[in-house]
Structure formats: structure tokens, C-alpha cells
Amino acid sequence: MLKYNPNWLDILRVQDERLRFEHFSNADALKIGLHAIEAAKEFGKGFSIRVIANGAIVFSHHMDGTSKYNDWWMDKKLNTCREVQLSSLRFFAEVEGGLRPRPNWLEYEGNYCIDGGCVPMR
């Protein structure tokens, strides 16, 4: 389980303001996805990634060691991100830091989760 770190809030706010695209194409999605995979390899970690643009999955990859359950977790994180229009990690930090109440819809654990892993593209 993710453990809250109060130092994250300032970092996450800055990221949310700075990490914006003037335009975003399917080619950009491919670059982001491939870069993320290479970074994971450097750290010796496996993960699943999905990049969505205009409601369509334009990049998806499951590294070795992942399973169908990664899709379920990505769906839950995406639902949370869409609901709050923040990264799922920033939402987690704001709830755990007492800046935002824990919403009732999080009780639907099959559909939502409060965890890092989903970032809205702006």
C-alpha cells in the first residue's frame, strides 16, 4: 500500500502546472510510452502502461511479470483521475494530507482507488 509523504504536495502541484502539452498526438503517446518502458527497465521494475487520448487507447503495454489485474488497477486509477481531474497521486496526497475530504464514491473499490499511477494529459 502507498504510504503518504507530506513533501509530495508541493512537487505534485508544480508538476500539474508544468507538465502540459501545446499539442498531443498519437506519436507523442508512443514516445511517452516507450520512454516509460525504458525508464522502468533501468530501475529493474515491471509495470503496465496505457496512454489515452480523446478517449481512445493509443498506447498500451504490459511488461513481463504483469497480469490481467494490471488492467483492472489501471481502470480504477483512470476512473479516479477522471472524477477529480487531478493525478491519482496528487488526489491521494490531498486526501491523506487533510486538504480534501475522502469522497463517498471511493467506497466502490471495484471502480475507484486512491493511489498513484494515473496522470491527466493537458
N, C-alpha and C positions, 0 to 999 in steps of 0.2 A: 504494500500500500504506500502511496505517495505521502511523504512527510512534509508538512508546511515549513517554509523558511521565510521569515518576515522580510528578508533582504530582497526577495523576488519582486515585490510590488513595484518598486521604482524601476527596476530593469524591465519588467513586463510592460509598464506604461510607456517607457521610451521606445521599446520595440514596436508597440502598437502604433505609435506616432510615426516612426521612421520607416518601418517595413511596409511600404506602399509601392504600387506599380503605376507608372504612367499608362501602360498598356499591358495586357496579359494574353498571351497566345498559347496554343497547344504546344508550340515549340518551346515556349518558356516553361510550361508544365513538365515537359520531358527533361529539360536541363535541371530543373529543381529536383525532380525525382531521381535522376542519375547521380546528381551531386550528393543527395541524402544517402543513397546506397553506398557510394564510395566513402563517405564520412563514417557510416556505420561499420564498414569493413575495417577502416583504420582503427576504430575503437574495439574491434572484435565482437561487435554486437549484431544480432539479427533482429529484424523488425519487418513490419508490413507498412506500406505507404500507399496512399491514394491521393491524387490531386484532382480536384473537381473544379470545372469552370463552366459557368452558366448552367449549373445543374447536371452536367454530364461528366462522367469519369473519363478524364483524358490521359491519366497515367495511373497504373496500379502495379504493384509488385509485392510478392511475398518472398522474403529471403528464407534460406534453409533454416529449419527449426521453428517456423511459424506454422499455424494451422488455420482451419476454417473459423476458429474462435476469434482470430485477429479481426476478421471482417465484422463480427458481432461487436467487438470493442470499438472499432472504428466508427460503426454506425451510431453507437451510443454517444461517443465523443462528438461526432458531427451533429447529432440532434441537439446536444447541449450548446454547442457553438452557434448553431443557427438560432436557437432560442434566445441567447443573451447577446449575440453579435460581438463577442469577445473571444480571445483564445480560451480554450478549455483550462489551460494552466492559470491564466490570469483570473478567470472566474473562480477556480479553486482557491487561489491565494486571497481573493477578496472575501470569499465566504469564510474561509478559515481565519482570516485576519480581522473578522468582525466588521468589515466595511459594507457588507451586503448580507441580507438575511438568506438563510437556506430555503430555497423555494419548495413548495409542496410537490411540484411535478418531479422532483428528484426521487420521490418515493417510488416512482415507476422505474425501478432499476433495470428492467428488461429493455427500456427505451432510452434511458439517460444515464450518465455517470458524471461525477465530479472528479476530474483527473486531467492530467496534461495530455497533449497529443494532437489537438486539432487547432489550427490557426486559420482565421478567416483571411481570404485574399482580398485586398482592397486596391 
